[in-house]
Amino acid sequence: MIFKDPVCGKYIQRGKAHVVIEYEGVNYFLCCPRCQTEFEHNLKLYARPELGEKTRKLTQVPHHHYN
Ligand SMILES: [Zn+2]
């Protein structure tokens, strides 16, 4: 699998990323420490789920019922 670094736009092979950061149920692959820092400081700007790998299962956690 190949993922796109959301900061610099470089394509990174799974397992060759400098670091993988999970944010809101999505794994983001960053190529270098600089991209990691940039990503961590601007999560809302760079976090685009279509670029990462979803980590959450699709099964829903049961909701509490209020009776
Ligand atoms: Zn990068």
N, CA, C, O and the ligand as a Tripos MOL2 file, in Angstrom:
@<TRIPOS>MOLECULE
protein
  269   267    68     0     0
PROTEIN
NO_CHARGES

@<TRIPOS>ATOM
      1 N           0.8400   -1.1960    0.0000 N.3       1 MET1
      2 CA          0.0000    0.0000    0.0000 C.3       1 MET1
      3 C           0.8730    1.2430    0.0000 C.2       1 MET1
      4 O           1.9190    1.2840    0.6480 O.2       1 MET1
      5 N           0.4300    2.2590   -0.7380 N.am      2 ILE2
      6 CA          1.1480    3.5270   -0.7730 C.3       2 ILE2
      7 C           0.2210    4.6310   -0.2800 C.2       2 ILE2
      8 O          -0.9390    4.7220   -0.6820 O.2       2 ILE2
      9 N           0.7620    5.4610    0.5960 N.am      3 PHE3
     10 CA         -0.0290    6.5430    1.1670 C.3       3 PHE3
     11 C           0.6510    7.8660    0.8760 C.2       3 PHE3
     12 O           1.8600    7.9360    0.6590 O.2       3 PHE3
     13 N          -0.1610    8.9130    0.8790 N.am      4 LYS4
     14 CA          0.3730   10.2290    0.5840 C.3       4 LYS4
     15 C           0.6360   10.9840    1.8800 C.2       4 LYS4
     16 O          -0.2220   11.0640    2.7590 O.2       4 LYS4
     17 N           1.8200   11.5240    1.9740 N.am      5 ASP5
     18 CA          2.1690   12.3890    3.0940 C.3       5 ASP5
     19 C           1.3010   13.6460    2.9750 C.2       5 ASP5
     20 O           1.4140   14.3850    1.9970 O.2       5 ASP5
     21 N           0.4410   13.8900    3.9580 N.am      6 PRO6
     22 CA         -0.4840   15.0230    3.8320 C.3       6 PRO6
     23 C           0.1980   16.3890    3.9010 C.2       6 PRO6
     24 O          -0.3970   17.3980    3.5230 O.2       6 PRO6
     25 N           1.4340   16.4260    4.3780 N.am      7 VAL7
     26 CA          2.1310   17.7020    4.5080 C.3       7 VAL7
     27 C           2.8480   18.0640    3.2080 C.2       7 VAL7
     28 O           2.6070   19.1310    2.6440 O.2       7 VAL7
     29 N           3.7150   17.1900    2.7360 N.am      8 CYS8
     30 CA          4.5230   17.5290    1.5660 C.3       8 CYS8
     31 C           3.9850   16.9150    0.2780 C.2       8 CYS8
     32 O           4.4120   17.2860   -0.8160 O.2       8 CYS8
     33 N           3.0460   15.9730    0.4080 N.am      9 GLY9
     34 CA          2.4420   15.3930   -0.7830 C.3       9 GLY9
     35 C           3.2170   14.2430   -1.3940 C.2       9 GLY9
     36 O           2.8340   13.7110   -2.4370 O.2       9 GLY9
     37 N           4.3090   13.8580   -0.7450 N.am     10 LYS10
     38 CA          5.1250   12.7510   -1.2310 C.3      10 LYS10
     39 C           4.4010   11.4230   -1.0080 C.2      10 LYS10
     40 O           3.6600   11.2690   -0.0370 O.2      10 LYS10
     41 N           4.6180   10.4740   -1.9070 N.am     11 TYR11
     42 CA          4.0250    9.1640   -1.7090 C.3      11 TYR11
     43 C           4.9800    8.2930   -0.9090 C.2      11 TYR11
     44 O           6.1800    8.2400   -1.1810 O.2      11 TYR11
     45 N           4.4230    7.6150    0.0800 N.am     12 ILE12
     46 CA          5.2430    6.8220    0.9930 C.3      12 ILE12
     47 C           4.7250    5.4020    1.0290 C.2      12 ILE12
     48 O           3.5250    5.1630    1.1630 O.2      12 ILE12
     49 N           5.6520    4.4600    0.9090 N.am     13 GLN13
     50 CA          5.2710    3.0600    1.0370 C.3      13 GLN13
     51 C           5.0000    2.7520    2.4880 C.2      13 GLN13
     52 O           5.6810    3.2230    3.3990 O.2      13 GLN13
     53 N           3.9710    1.9350    2.6650 N.am     14 ARG14
     54 CA          3.6280    1.5050    4.0100 C.3      14 ARG14
     55 C           4.8550    0.8230    4.6220 C.2      14 ARG14
     56 O           5.4500   -0.0530    3.9940 O.2      14 ARG14
     57 N           5.2340    1.2100    5.8270 N.am     15 GLY15
     58 CA          6.4020    0.6110    6.4620 C.3      15 GLY15
     59 C           7.6720    1.4050    6.2340 C.2      15 GLY15
     60 O           8.6750    1.1840    6.9120 O.2      15 GLY15
     61 N           7.6380    2.3430    5.2680 N.am     16 LYS16
     62 CA          8.8230    3.1700    5.0260 C.3      16 LYS16
     63 C           8.6470    4.5850    5.5490 C.2      16 LYS16
     64 O           9.5180    5.4380    5.3820 O.2      16 LYS16
     65 N           7.5140    4.8180    6.1800 N.am     17 ALA17
     66 CA          7.2510    6.1520    6.7090 C.3      17 ALA17
     67 C           8.1660    6.4340    7.8900 C.2      17 ALA17
     68 O           8.5610    5.5240    8.6180 O.2      17 ALA17
     69 N           8.4940    7.6930    8.0670 N.am     18 HIS18
     70 CA          9.2800    8.0950    9.2440 C.3      18 HIS18
     71 C           8.4600    7.8270   10.4930 C.2      18 HIS18
     72 O           8.9780    7.3440   11.5000 O.2      18 HIS18
     73 N           7.1860    8.1410   10.4160 N.am     19 VAL19
     74 CA          6.3150    7.9490   11.5590 C.3      19 VAL19
     75 C           4.8740    7.8220   11.0700 C.2      19 VAL19
     76 O           4.5070    8.3490   10.0200 O.2      19 VAL19
     77 N           4.0860    7.1230   11.8420 N.am     20 VAL20
     78 CA          2.6630    7.0130   11.5440 C.3      20 VAL20
     79 C           1.9200    7.6500   12.7080 C.2      20 VAL20
     80 O           2.1370    7.2860   13.8640 O.2      20 VAL20
     81 N           1.0540    8.5890   12.4060 N.am     21 ILE21
     82 CA          0.3070    9.2810   13.4440 C.3      21 ILE21
     83 C          -1.1750    8.9880   13.2870 C.2      21 ILE21
     84 O          -1.7460    9.1530   12.2090 O.2      21 ILE21
     85 N          -1.7860    8.5530   14.3760 N.am     22 GLU22
     86 CA         -3.2220    8.3160   14.3160 C.3      22 GLU22
     87 C          -3.9600    9.5540   14.8050 C.2      22 GLU22
     88 O          -3.6510   10.1220   15.8520 O.2      22 GLU22
     89 N          -4.9360    9.9450   14.0150 N.am     23 TYR23
     90 CA         -5.7460   11.1050   14.3870 C.3      23 TYR23
     91 C          -7.1750   10.8450   13.9420 C.2      23 TYR23
     92 O          -7.4300   10.6110   12.7610 O.2      23 TYR23
     93 N          -8.0930   10.8850   14.8750 N.am     24 GLU24
     94 CA         -9.5070   10.6660   14.6150 C.3      24 GLU24
     95 C          -9.7710    9.3950   13.8120 C.2      24 GLU24
     96 O         -10.5500    9.3890   12.8590 O.2      24 GLU24
     97 N          -9.1030    8.3230   14.2250 N.am     25 GLY25
     98 CA         -9.3730    7.0330   13.6040 C.3      25 GLY25
     99 C          -8.7140    6.8000   12.2640 C.2      25 GLY25
    100 O          -9.0420    5.8420   11.5640 O.2      25 GLY25
    101 N          -7.7860    7.6680   11.9010 N.am     26 VAL26
    102 CA         -7.0890    7.5120   10.6260 C.3      26 VAL26
    103 C          -5.5880    7.5800   10.8640 C.2      26 VAL26
    104 O          -5.1030    8.4540   11.5830 O.2      26 VAL26
    105 N          -4.8540    6.6500   10.2540 N.am     27 ASN27
    106 CA         -3.4000    6.6800   10.3310 C.3      27 ASN27
    107 C          -2.8530    7.5420    9.2120 C.2      27 ASN27
    108 O          -3.1980    7.3600    8.0450 O.2      27 ASN27
    109 N          -1.9890    8.4910    9.5810 N.am     28 TYR28
    110 CA         -1.3420    9.3290    8.5780 C.3      28 TYR28
    111 C           0.1380    8.9970    8.5320 C.2      28 TYR28
    112 O           0.7750    8.8090    9.5690 O.2      28 TYR28
    113 N           0.6770    8.9280    7.3360 N.am     29 PHE29
    114 CA          2.0710    8.5250    7.1350 C.3      29 PHE29
    115 C           2.8930    9.7540    6.7940 C.2      29 PHE29
    116 O           2.6280   10.4420    5.8080 O.2      29 PHE29
    117 N           3.8940   10.0220    7.6210 N.am     30 LEU30
    118 CA          4.7390   11.1940    7.4300 C.3      30 LEU30
    119 C           6.1450   10.7530    7.0540 C.2      30 LEU30
    120 O           6.6620    9.7820    7.6060 O.2      30 LEU30
    121 N           6.7650   11.4630    6.1160 N.am     31 CYS31
    122 CA          8.0370   11.0090    5.5530 C.3      31 CYS31
    123 C           9.2490   11.3860    6.3790 C.2      31 CYS31
    124 O          10.2720   10.7050    6.3120 O.2      31 CYS31
    125 N           9.1570   12.4650    7.1640 N.am     32 CYS32
    126 CA         10.3480   12.9620    7.8400 C.3      32 CYS32
    127 C           9.9650   13.7070    9.1090 C.2      32 CYS32
    128 O           8.7980   14.0540    9.2940 O.2      32 CYS32
    129 N          10.9350   13.9580    9.9870 N.am     33 PRO33
    130 CA         10.6310   14.6580   11.2500 C.3      33 PRO33
    131 C          10.0160   16.0290   11.0120 C.2      33 PRO33
    132 O           9.1890   16.4840   11.8030 O.2      33 PRO33
    133 N          10.4100   16.6840    9.9350 N.am     34 ARG34
    134 CA          9.8880   18.0160    9.6560 C.3      34 ARG34
    135 C           8.3890   17.9460    9.3450 C.2      34 ARG34
    136 O           7.6070   18.7680    9.8230 O.2      34 ARG34
    137 N           8.0070   16.9650    8.5470 N.am     35 CYS35
    138 CA          6.5920   16.7970    8.2170 C.3      35 CYS35
    139 C           5.8050   16.3800    9.4580 C.2      35 CYS35
    140 O           4.6560   16.7830    9.6370 O.2      35 CYS35
    141 N           6.4260   15.5790   10.3020 N.am     36 GLN36
    142 CA          5.7590   15.1500   11.5340 C.3      36 GLN36
    143 C           5.4310   16.3540   12.4050 C.2      36 GLN36
    144 O           4.3060   16.4900   12.8860 O.2      36 GLN36
    145 N           6.4100   17.2240   12.6090 N.am     37 THR37
    146 CA          6.2120   18.4130   13.4310 C.3      37 THR37
    147 C           5.1340   19.3030   12.8260 C.2      37 THR37
    148 O           4.2410   19.7790   13.5260 O.2      37 THR37
    149 N           5.2260   19.5180   11.5390 N.am     38 GLU38
    150 CA          4.2590   20.3560   10.8410 C.3      38 GLU38
    151 C           2.8480   19.7770   10.9760 C.2      38 GLU38
    152 O           1.8850   20.5010   11.2250 O.2      38 GLU38
    153 N           2.7510   18.4630   10.8060 N.am     39 PHE39
    154 CA          1.4530   17.8000   10.9050 C.3      39 PHE39
    155 C           0.8880   17.9210   12.3110 C.2      39 PHE39
    156 O          -0.2860   18.2440   12.4940 O.2      39 PHE39
    157 N           1.7380   17.6580   13.3060 N.am     40 GLU40
    158 CA          1.2740   17.6940   14.6990 C.3      40 GLU40
    159 C           0.8370   19.0920   15.1240 C.2      40 GLU40
    160 O          -0.0020   19.2320   16.0140 O.2      40 GLU40
    161 N           1.3860   20.1080   14.5110 N.am     41 HIS41
    162 CA          1.0230   21.4690   14.8780 C.3      41 HIS41
    163 C          -0.1720   21.9960   14.0850 C.2      41 HIS41
    164 O          -0.7630   23.0160   14.4400 O.2      41 HIS41
    165 N          -0.5070   21.3120   13.0440 N.am     42 ASN42
    166 CA         -1.6280   21.7670   12.2090 C.3      42 ASN42
    167 C          -2.5410   20.6010   11.8470 C.2      42 ASN42
    168 O          -2.9160   20.4250   10.6870 O.2      42 ASN42
    169 N          -2.8890   19.8140   12.8500 N.am     43 LEU43
    170 CA         -3.6850   18.6100   12.6150 C.3      43 LEU43
    171 C          -4.9440   18.8860   11.8010 C.2      43 LEU43
    172 O          -5.2580   18.1620   10.8570 O.2      43 LEU43
    173 N          -5.6460   19.9230   12.1730 N.am     44 LYS44
    174 CA         -6.9220   20.1870   11.5090 C.3      44 LYS44
    175 C          -6.7360   20.5960   10.0600 C.2      44 LYS44
    176 O          -7.6070   20.3800    9.2180 O.2      44 LYS44
    177 N          -5.6010   21.1820    9.7910 N.am     45 LEU45
    178 CA         -5.3290   21.6220    8.4310 C.3      45 LEU45
    179 C          -4.9490   20.4440    7.5300 C.2      45 LEU45
    180 O          -5.3760   20.3670    6.3770 O.2      45 LEU45
    181 N          -4.1420   19.5290    8.0720 N.am     46 TYR46
    182 CA         -3.6040   18.4600    7.2440 C.3      46 TYR46
    183 C          -4.3580   17.1400    7.3070 C.2      46 TYR46
    184 O          -4.2190   16.2950    6.4230 O.2      46 TYR46
    185 N          -5.1530   16.9670    8.3500 N.am     47 ALA47
    186 CA         -5.8250   15.6770    8.5090 C.3      47 ALA47
    187 C          -6.9280   15.5120    7.4730 C.2      47 ALA47
    188 O          -8.0230   16.0540    7.6240 O.2      47 ALA47
    189 N          -6.6340   14.7780    6.4480 N.am     48 ARG48
    190 CA         -7.6240   14.4760    5.4140 C.3      48 ARG48
    191 C          -7.7420   12.9650    5.3110 C.2      48 ARG48
    192 O          -6.8460   12.2950    4.7990 O.2      48 ARG48
    193 N          -8.8580   12.4350    5.8040 N.am     49 PRO49
    194 CA         -9.0220   10.9760    5.9110 C.3      49 PRO49
    195 C          -8.7770   10.2270    4.5990 C.2      49 PRO49
    196 O          -8.3670    9.0660    4.6230 O.2      49 PRO49
    197 N          -9.0190   10.8680    3.4660 N.am     50 GLU50
    198 CA         -8.8270   10.1530    2.1940 C.3      50 GLU50
    199 C          -7.3580    9.8780    1.9040 C.2      50 GLU50
    200 O          -7.0410    9.0500    1.0500 O.2      50 GLU50
    201 N          -6.4430   10.5750    2.6170 N.am     51 LEU51
    202 CA         -5.0160   10.3650    2.3890 C.3      51 LEU51
    203 C          -4.4300    9.3010    3.3020 C.2      51 LEU51
    204 O          -3.3470    8.7740    3.0480 O.2      51 LEU51
    205 N          -5.1560    8.9940    4.3650 N.am     52 GLY52
    206 CA         -4.6150    8.0580    5.3340 C.3      52 GLY52
    207 C          -5.2620    6.6900    5.2560 C.2      52 GLY52
    208 O          -5.9070    6.3250    4.2730 O.2      52 GLY52
    209 N          -5.0620    5.9580    6.3250 N.am     53 GLU53
    210 CA         -5.5870    4.5980    6.4120 C.3      53 GLU53
    211 C          -6.5110    4.5450    7.6170 C.2      53 GLU53
    212 O          -6.0970    4.8290    8.7400 O.2      53 GLU53
    213 N          -7.7580    4.1820    7.3790 N.am     54 LYS54
    214 CA         -8.7080    4.1220    8.4900 C.3      54 LYS54
    215 C          -8.3360    3.0070    9.4600 C.2      54 LYS54
    216 O          -8.0410    1.8840    9.0500 O.2      54 LYS54
    217 N          -8.3550    3.3300   10.7420 N.am     55 THR55
    218 CA         -7.9970    2.3250   11.7360 C.3      55 THR55
    219 C          -9.2180    1.7910   12.4650 C.2      55 THR55
    220 O          -9.2000    0.6870   13.0110 O.2      55 THR55
    221 N         -10.2810    2.5890   12.4680 N.am     56 ARG56
    222 CA        -11.4680    2.1550   13.1970 C.3      56 ARG56
    223 C         -12.2450    1.1340   12.3990 C.2      56 ARG56
    224 O         -12.3780    1.2410   11.1800 O.2      56 ARG56
    225 N         -12.7510    0.1540   13.0980 N.am     57 LYS57
    226 CA        -13.6100   -0.8200   12.4500 C.3      57 LYS57
    227 C         -14.9670   -0.1820   12.2040 C.2      57 LYS57
    228 O         -15.3770    0.7630   12.8780 O.2      57 LYS57
    229 N         -15.6410   -0.7370   11.2150 N.am     58 LEU58
    230 CA        -16.9200   -0.1470   10.8590 C.3      58 LEU58
    231 C         -18.0340   -0.5430   11.8180 C.2      58 LEU58
    232 O         -19.1070    0.0620   11.8150 O.2      58 LEU58
    233 N         -17.7820   -1.5480   12.6290 N.am     59 THR59
    234 CA        -18.8030   -1.9570   13.5880 C.3      59 THR59
    235 C         -19.0020   -0.8430   14.6060 C.2      59 THR59
    236 O         -18.0370   -0.2990   15.1420 O.2      59 THR59
    237 N         -20.2170   -0.5220   14.8570 N.am     60 GLN60
    238 CA        -20.5140    0.5880   15.7600 C.3      60 GLN60
    239 C         -20.4710    0.1580   17.2100 C.2      60 GLN60
    240 O         -20.8930   -0.9390   17.5760 O.2      60 GLN60
    241 N         -19.9570    1.0430   18.0060 N.am     61 VAL61
    242 CA        -19.9880    0.8370   19.4500 C.3      61 VAL61
    243 C         -21.4390    1.0570   19.8950 C.2      61 VAL61
    244 O         -22.0650    2.0440   19.5090 O.2      61 VAL61
    245 N         -21.9650    0.1440   20.6980 N.am     62 PRO62
    246 CA        -23.3570    0.2970   21.1160 C.3      62 PRO62
    247 C         -23.5810    1.5950   21.8790 C.2      62 PRO62
    248 O         -22.7760    1.9970   22.7190 O.2      62 PRO62
    249 N         -24.6710    2.2190   21.5690 N.am     63 HIS63
    250 CA        -25.0110    3.4590   22.2530 C.3      63 HIS63
    251 C         -25.7820    3.1610   23.5190 C.2      63 HIS63
    252 O         -26.4430    2.1310   23.6480 O.2      63 HIS63
    253 N         -25.6810    4.0720   24.4270 N.am     64 HIS64
    254 CA        -26.4850    3.9430   25.6310 C.3      64 HIS64
    255 C         -27.9260    4.3460   25.3200 C.2      64 HIS64
    256 O         -28.1920    5.2760   24.5580 O.2      64 HIS64
    257 N         -28.8140    3.6290   25.9240 N.am     65 HIS65
    258 CA        -30.2210    3.9550   25.7090 C.3      65 HIS65
    259 C         -30.7880    4.6610   26.9300 C.2      65 HIS65
    260 O         -30.5570    4.2690   28.0740 O.2      65 HIS65
    261 N         -31.5220    5.6900   26.6490 N.am     66 TYR66
    262 CA        -32.1270    6.4620   27.7230 C.3      66 TYR66
    263 C         -33.6180    6.1550   27.7440 C.2      66 TYR66
    264 O         -34.3550    6.5480   26.8390 O.2      66 TYR66
    265 N         -34.0520    5.4570   28.7720 N.am     67 ASN67
    266 CA        -35.4700    5.1080   28.8580 C.3      67 ASN67
    267 C         -36.1810    5.8810   29.9670 C.2      67 ASN67
    268 O         -37.3820    5.7030   30.1720 O.2      67 ASN67
    269 ZN          6.7760   14.7220    3.9750 Zn       68 ZN68
@<TRIPOS>BOND
     1     1     2 1
     2     2     3 1
     3     3     4 2
     4     3     5 am
     5     5     6 1
     6     6     7 1
     7     7     8 2
     8     7     9 am
     9     9    10 1
    10    10    11 1
    11    11    12 2
    12    11    13 am
    13    13    14 1
    14    14    15 1
    15    15    16 2
    16    15    17 am
    17    17    18 1
    18    18    19 1
    19    19    20 2
    20    19    21 am
    21    21    22 1
    22    22    23 1
    23    23    24 2
    24    23    25 am
    25    25    26 1
    26    26    27 1
    27    27    28 2
    28    27    29 am
    29    29    30 1
    30    30    31 1
    31    31    32 2
    32    31    33 am
    33    33    34 1
    34    34    35 1
    35    35    36 2
    36    35    37 am
    37    37    38 1
    38    38    39 1
    39    39    40 2
    40    39    41 am
    41    41    42 1
    42    42    43 1
    43    43    44 2
    44    43    45 am
    45    45    46 1
    46    46    47 1
    47    47    48 2
    48    47    49 am
    49    49    50 1
    50    50    51 1
    51    51    52 2
    52    51    53 am
    53    53    54 1
    54    54    55 1
    55    55    56 2
    56    55    57 am
    57    57    58 1
    58    58    59 1
    59    59    60 2
    60    59    61 am
    61    61    62 1
    62    62    63 1
    63    63    64 2
    64    63    65 am
    65    65    66 1
    66    66    67 1
    67    67    68 2
    68    67    69 am
    69    69    70 1
    70    70    71 1
    71    71    72 2
    72    71    73 am
    73    73    74 1
    74    74    75 1
    75    75    76 2
    76    75    77 am
    77    77    78 1
    78    78    79 1
    79    79    80 2
    80    79    81 am
    81    81    82 1
    82    82    83 1
    83    83    84 2
    84    83    85 am
    85    85    86 1
    86    86    87 1
    87    87    88 2
    88    87    89 am
    89    89    90 1
    90    90    91 1
    91    91    92 2
    92    91    93 am
    93    93    94 1
    94    94    95 1
    95    95    96 2
    96    95    97 am
    97    97    98 1
    98    98    99 1
    99    99   100 2
   100    99   101 am
   101   101   102 1
   102   102   103 1
   103   103   104 2
   104   103   105 am
   105   105   106 1
   106   106   107 1
   107   107   108 2
   108   107   109 am
   109   109   110 1
   110   110   111 1
   111   111   112 2
   112   111   113 am
   113   113   114 1
   114   114   115 1
   115   115   116 2
   116   115   117 am
   117   117   118 1
   118   118   119 1
   119   119   120 2
   120   119   121 am
   121   121   122 1
   122   122   123 1
   123   123   124 2
   124   123   125 am
   125   125   126 1
   126   126   127 1
   127   127   128 2
   128   127   129 am
   129   129   130 1
   130   130   131 1
   131   131   132 2
   132   131   133 am
   133   133   134 1
   134   134   135 1
   135   135   136 2
   136   135   137 am
   137   137   138 1
   138   138   139 1
   139   139   140 2
   140   139   141 am
   141   141   142 1
   142   142   143 1
   143   143   144 2
   144   143   145 am
   145   145   146 1
   146   146   147 1
   147   147   148 2
   148   147   149 am
   149   149   150 1
   150   150   151 1
   151   151   152 2
   152   151   153 am
   153   153   154 1
   154   154   155 1
   155   155   156 2
   156   155   157 am
   157   157   158 1
   158   158   159 1
   159   159   160 2
   160   159   161 am
   161   161   162 1
   162   162   163 1
   163   163   164 2
   164   163   165 am
   165   165   166 1
   166   166   167 1
   167   167   168 2
   168   167   169 am
   169   169   170 1
   170   170   171 1
   171   171   172 2
   172   171   173 am
   173   173   174 1
   174   174   175 1
   175   175   176 2
   176   175   177 am
   177   177   178 1
   178   178   179 1
   179   179   180 2
   180   179   181 am
   181   181   182 1
   182   182   183 1
   183   183   184 2
   184   183   185 am
   185   185   186 1
   186   186   187 1
   187   187   188 2
   188   187   189 am
   189   189   190 1
   190   190   191 1
   191   191   192 2
   192   191   193 am
   193   193   194 1
   194   194   195 1
   195   195   196 2
   196   195   197 am
   197   197   198 1
   198   198   199 1
   199   199   200 2
   200   199   201 am
   201   201   202 1
   202   202   203 1
   203   203   204 2
   204   203   205 am
   205   205   206 1
   206   206   207 1
   207   207   208 2
   208   207   209 am
   209   209   210 1
   210   210   211 1
   211   211   212 2
   212   211   213 am
   213   213   214 1
   214   214   215 1
   215   215   216 2
   216   215   217 am
   217   217   218 1
   218   218   219 1
   219   219   220 2
   220   219   221 am
   221   221   222 1
   222   222   223 1
   223   223   224 2
   224   223   225 am
   225   225   226 1
   226   226   227 1
   227   227   228 2
   228   227   229 am
   229   229   230 1
   230   230   231 1
   231   231   232 2
   232   231   233 am
   233   233   234 1
   234   234   235 1
   235   235   236 2
   236   235   237 am
   237   237   238 1
   238   238   239 1
   239   239   240 2
   240   239   241 am
   241   241   242 1
   242   242   243 1
   243   243   244 2
   244   243   245 am
   245   245   246 1
   246   246   247 1
   247   247   248 2
   248   247   249 am
   249   249   250 1
   250   250   251 1
   251   251   252 2
   252   251   253 am
   253   253   254 1
   254   254   255 1
   255   255   256 2
   256   255   257 am
   257   257   258 1
   258   258   259 1
   259   259   260 2
   260   259   261 am
   261   261   262 1
   262   262   263 1
   263   263   264 2
   264   263   265 am
   265   265   266 1
   266   266   267 1
   267   267   268 2
@<TRIPOS>SUBSTRUCTURE
     1 MET1         2 RESIDUE 1 A MET
     2 ILE2         6 RESIDUE 1 A ILE
     3 PHE3        10 RESIDUE 1 A PHE
     4 LYS4        14 RESIDUE 1 A LYS
     5 ASP5        18 RESIDUE 1 A ASP
     6 PRO6        22 RESIDUE 1 A PRO
     7 VAL7        26 RESIDUE 1 A VAL
     8 CYS8        30 RESIDUE 1 A CYS
     9 GLY9        34 RESIDUE 1 A GLY
    10 LYS10       38 RESIDUE 1 A LYS
    11 TYR11       42 RESIDUE 1 A TYR
    12 ILE12       46 RESIDUE 1 A ILE
    13 GLN13       50 RESIDUE 1 A GLN
    14 ARG14       54 RESIDUE 1 A ARG
    15 GLY15       58 RESIDUE 1 A GLY
    16 LYS16       62 RESIDUE 1 A LYS
    17 ALA17       66 RESIDUE 1 A ALA
    18 HIS18       70 RESIDUE 1 A HIS
    19 VAL19       74 RESIDUE 1 A VAL
    20 VAL20       78 RESIDUE 1 A VAL
    21 ILE21       82 RESIDUE 1 A ILE
    22 GLU22       86 RESIDUE 1 A GLU
    23 TYR23       90 RESIDUE 1 A TYR
    24 GLU24       94 RESIDUE 1 A GLU
    25 GLY25       98 RESIDUE 1 A GLY
    26 VAL26      102 RESIDUE 1 A VAL
    27 ASN27      106 RESIDUE 1 A ASN
    28 TYR28      110 RESIDUE 1 A TYR
    29 PHE29      114 RESIDUE 1 A PHE
    30 LEU30      118 RESIDUE 1 A LEU
    31 CYS31      122 RESIDUE 1 A CYS
    32 CYS32      126 RESIDUE 1 A CYS
    33 PRO33      130 RESIDUE 1 A PRO
    34 ARG34      134 RESIDUE 1 A ARG
    35 CYS35      138 RESIDUE 1 A CYS
    36 GLN36      142 RESIDUE 1 A GLN
    37 THR37      146 RESIDUE 1 A THR
    38 GLU38      150 RESIDUE 1 A GLU
    39 PHE39      154 RESIDUE 1 A PHE
    40 GLU40      158 RESIDUE 1 A GLU
    41 HIS41      162 RESIDUE 1 A HIS
    42 ASN42      166 RESIDUE 1 A ASN
    43 LEU43      170 RESIDUE 1 A LEU
    44 LYS44      174 RESIDUE 1 A LYS
    45 LEU45      178 RESIDUE 1 A LEU
    46 TYR46      182 RESIDUE 1 A TYR
    47 ALA47      186 RESIDUE 1 A ALA
    48 ARG48      190 RESIDUE 1 A ARG
    49 PRO49      194 RESIDUE 1 A PRO
    50 GLU50      198 RESIDUE 1 A GLU
    51 LEU51      202 RESIDUE 1 A LEU
    52 GLY52      206 RESIDUE 1 A GLY
    53 GLU53      210 RESIDUE 1 A GLU
    54 LYS54      214 RESIDUE 1 A LYS
    55 THR55      218 RESIDUE 1 A THR
    56 ARG56      222 RESIDUE 1 A ARG
    57 LYS57      226 RESIDUE 1 A LYS
    58 LEU58      230 RESIDUE 1 A LEU
    59 THR59      234 RESIDUE 1 A THR
    60 GLN60      238 RESIDUE 1 A GLN
    61 VAL61      242 RESIDUE 1 A VAL
    62 PRO62      246 RESIDUE 1 A PRO
    63 HIS63      250 RESIDUE 1 A HIS
    64 HIS64      254 RESIDUE 1 A HIS
    65 HIS65      258 RESIDUE 1 A HIS
    66 TYR66      262 RESIDUE 1 A TYR
    67 ASN67      266 RESIDUE 1 A ASN
    68 ZN68       269 GROUP 0 **** ****
